[in-house]
Amino acid sequence: MRQTISKTATDPEVFRAPSLFYAAAREGMRDLLAQPEVWRGERRAILLPSFIGWSANEGSGVFDPVTGLGLDPGFYDLTEDLAVDLSSLDARLAERRYDVVVVIHYFGRTERAIGRIRELTDRHGALLLEDLAHAWFTHALGGPAGRTGDVSLYSLHKMLPMPGGRGGMVTYRNSGWISGQRETEPGFARHVLDHDPVGIARRRQENFRVLTGLLRALPELGSGFELMWPELADDDAPQTLPVRILGPGRDNRDHVYAAMNREGFGVVSLYHTLIEDLRAHPSMARLSRHIINFPVHQDIAPDDYPALVGSFRRALGTARPDTSPDVGGASLLVQVQHL
Ligand SMILES: Cc1ncc(COP(=O)(O)O)c(C=O)c1O
């Protein structure tokens, strides 16, 4: 017990979580994974979730560092709504030794089992890397996202208007993992401080809830589309609002994507095509054919949504009726170039 108390905080280690800045999150991830100290043996095995996208323009933000460094990847399953399947994670960890486990807080939604995942990774001596590429504002709201793992990864250009559309940040909650890393964009730190993260988080939450309310009232709900995340937790700030477009193959989703973008509504599909290792995964490949993500970012106000919903209904109205089961797209590569 302390016998004296200082007037101000002087211990530099208390709540220390140093951040390194890069042109993109993947560059920072690569910088971490390139450190020999991360690996306990020659194999350099890394365990990742089963929903990881790829595109011709962008490559794969999560997977490019893995292939680039010649690491040995394994994959654990996720539930239909992109939460970690703990029994699958447990089974993969028991099968062989992984030195790094990646957990993605998809589209800004907190992975609620992150505490339990930490127990598992600790038991196996693995580094827990939280991918918060979409979750900077969720982290800012104070919940467990980005407060549980050893290292957190943020894609700043996806969340903030960054100079040149660039920016990534890696935060070391355990600074013992910093060895030979070299940040490339230290000046980007100020752009993070130049914005009010909680204000932005609240705006995104409001947008998500208003849009969910409008979508829930549509007669096409259940026949033309389904909500993936009907509720938003108070400590989650979404990157986008994901829905599933119903219908055979990927045709209807691609149709909605193209029609809405033609009308000026910036929807995306995260992820429309999976990395090659995952293209045969039954449930995740199916999700990749149906998912579409509506924008909820801070430039939008709730009043903007009726026009977007109108465009969505027009697109659904010209989509194919959902008569046949989804047996998989004929081609895994889409014709339209999704963002
Ligand atoms: C989940 C996830 N993690 C990491 C990344 C990489 O982000 P960046 O484009 O900043 O490298 C992306 C985007 O590609 C992503 O979607």
PDBQT file of the ligand as one rigid body, heavy atoms in Angstrom, charges set to zero:
ROOT
HETATM    1  C1  LIG A 401     -10.096  -6.526 -41.790  1.00  0.00    +0.000 C 
HETATM    2  C2  LIG A 401      -8.982  -5.792 -42.459  1.00  0.00    +0.000 A 
HETATM    3  N1  LIG A 401      -7.773  -5.747 -41.877  1.00  0.00    +0.000 NA
HETATM    4  C3  LIG A 401      -6.734  -5.088 -42.429  1.00  0.00    +0.000 A 
HETATM    5  C4  LIG A 401      -6.879  -4.413 -43.624  1.00  0.00    +0.000 A 
HETATM    6  C5  LIG A 401      -5.695  -3.673 -44.175  1.00  0.00    +0.000 C 
HETATM    7  O1  LIG A 401      -5.908  -2.289 -44.142  1.00  0.00    +0.000 OA
HETATM    8  P1  LIG A 401      -4.999  -1.318 -45.016  1.00  0.00    +0.000 P 
HETATM    9  O2  LIG A 401      -5.714  -1.067 -46.295  1.00  0.00    +0.000 OA
HETATM   10  O3  LIG A 401      -4.878  -0.056 -44.185  1.00  0.00    +0.000 OA
HETATM   11  O4  LIG A 401      -3.696  -1.994 -45.198  1.00  0.00    +0.000 OA
HETATM   12  C6  LIG A 401      -8.103  -4.441 -44.279  1.00  0.00    +0.000 A 
HETATM   13  C7  LIG A 401      -8.296  -3.784 -45.567  1.00  0.00    +0.000 C 
HETATM   14  O5  LIG A 401      -7.838  -4.172 -46.602  1.00  0.00    +0.000 OA
HETATM   15  C8  LIG A 401      -9.188  -5.128 -43.691  1.00  0.00    +0.000 A 
HETATM   16  O6  LIG A 401     -10.390  -5.174 -44.303  1.00  0.00    +0.000 OA
ENDROOT
TORSDOF 0
